[in-house]
C-alpha cells in the first residue's frame, strides 16, 4: 500500500487528499502543512511549511512516500518539483520553467502568440509614463495585469481612465512589468487537464465566482464558489477548447522543451469568436477542485501514477449530476481578516485557513471552508448546498448567496 504526501493547506489540498485516500492502493495521506479541519477525514497533517523544500524531501524519504502532489502555485513557481526530482522522488506538478506559464503573464502571452493560441491582444510596459500614455489613448474598458503571482487579485478591469491610471501606478510600484490587455466580453469558465507528457485527462468544466459579492460585485478574491458541469459550455464548445487551446498548449510545451507531469488549468472565456485563454494556471483551481475531484469515479492515485509514467490513464467521470460548492470566509476577506472567528464543523466540508481543534475550528486567514452538494441538476445542487449552510452556525462568516446563478441563466450574458 502506498503513502501519499499532498503539499499545501487549503480547501483544494483537502479535496486532493480525500481523493487520494479513496484509492484502494493508498494506506495513508499526509498533508503539509495541512489544516486541522482535514483531520476530520483521517488526513494526517504535518507541520512543515510548503516552502521548506528540504524539510518536505526529508519527510518524504523518512516516510517512504510513493507520490507527492503539489497543490499551490507559490512552491511550484519556486521550483519544488525540480527539487523533489533531483532527490529522486516521484512528484506531480510542473517544473519551475513550465510553471512560468502561470507565474509570468508576459511569458504566457508570448507562449500563446508563438503557438497560435487565442487570447486578447495586449501591450506590456515597464515604464509608468509610457503605460499611462498608452492607456489614455486606448479604448475602455482595459484589463490591467501585474506580471507575477497575485493570488487571483492582480487583475483590474478599468472602466475609467482614472481607474486605469491608479491600477497602473499600483502595479508598477510592486512589479517591474505591467500588461494592458484589450477587454474581451464573454462567459468565463475553468477547464483543467491532468497532463503526463503528451497524454492528458480532461476534467469536467467548472465555473468559479471570483468577486466577493452577489451579482459579481466587489473586489476580486481567490474564488467564492464553483459549480460543474457548466450548461453553457456544451460538448461542442469543450471539443473546440480542446482543439484550439488544450492540444496546442500541450504541443507548444513539448516544442519549447517544457513538457511535464502536472496540471494545466485554462482560465477560459467563451467569446463570439470562440473560446479564448484569459490566463493559465499550472495547478488545480481552488475552489473548483472541491467540486471536480468528487466527480472522478476512477482511482485518482492510479490516474496520477499513469501520467507520471506517460501512460494514458483510464479516467471516468460521473455524468448525471451537478456539483456545487459555496466558500465561507472570515469577515474582512479579501482584505485583512478577523482571526479566531468560530468555524462550524461539517462532515464532507473542505477546510482551508482554519486553526484550533477539529471540533472547535476558528478562522486563521481568508477562506475557511467550502460547503458542497450534488444533485440531479444545477438548481437542485444550489438549493442543497444553501440548505446545508442554513443549518450551520455560520456566525460572522461571509459567503455569496448566488453561486450557480450564471449557469441557471438561459443566456450567458444575462447573469
Ligand atoms: N479558482 C481560481 C484559481 O484557482 O486561481
Boltz pocket constraint, residues with backbone or C-beta under 6 A from the ligand:
constraints:
  - pocket:
      binder: B
      contacts: [[A, 152], [A, 208], [A, 222], [A, 223], [A, 281], [A, 284], [A, 285], [A, 286], [A, 287], [A, 288]]
      max_distance: 6.0
